[in-house]
Amino acid sequence: MTARAVTPGVSRRLLSLVYEILLLIAIALFAGGAAAALAHITSIAYTRLFTQTIGTVTCAAYFTWQWHRSGQTLPMKTWRMRLETVDGMRVAVPRAMLRATLATAGYLLLGISVIWAFIDRDRQFLHDRLAGTRLVVT
């Protein structure tokens, strides 16, 4: 492990994010379809809420599991990036869940997480700074 890990550029992380969104759409459609079918079979009264909840939980579980297990999702492997703690250790499940929550909020709030990377001394996104994580080049 090096004393100073190399941070991938903002454009590289945004291109990885586009790939991530495409993969996430497929995951959400699959989970939503399965949830809708289950709701129909069992005659759940609040089908839409049930389907949205299952889709959201599935997407959160995907990121949490991938970041905890290897520090990389498929797009991150493709773009040669890895998530780790600021100490260079593997990300624990609670920290991965916190990062996923903060990232979602940061992207929805006019992309404040991305804008932050341009003023951050290490070029990290705001959600990484707040969660105590960092993206590094592999």
Secondary structure, 3 states (H helix, E strand, C coil): CCCCCCCCCHHHHHHHHHHHHHHHHHHHHHHHHHHHHHHHHHCCCCHHHHHHHHHHHHHHHHHHHHHHHCCCCHHHHHCCEEEEECCCCCCCHHHHHHHHHHHHHHHHCCCHHHHHHCCCCCCCCHHHHHHCEEEEEC
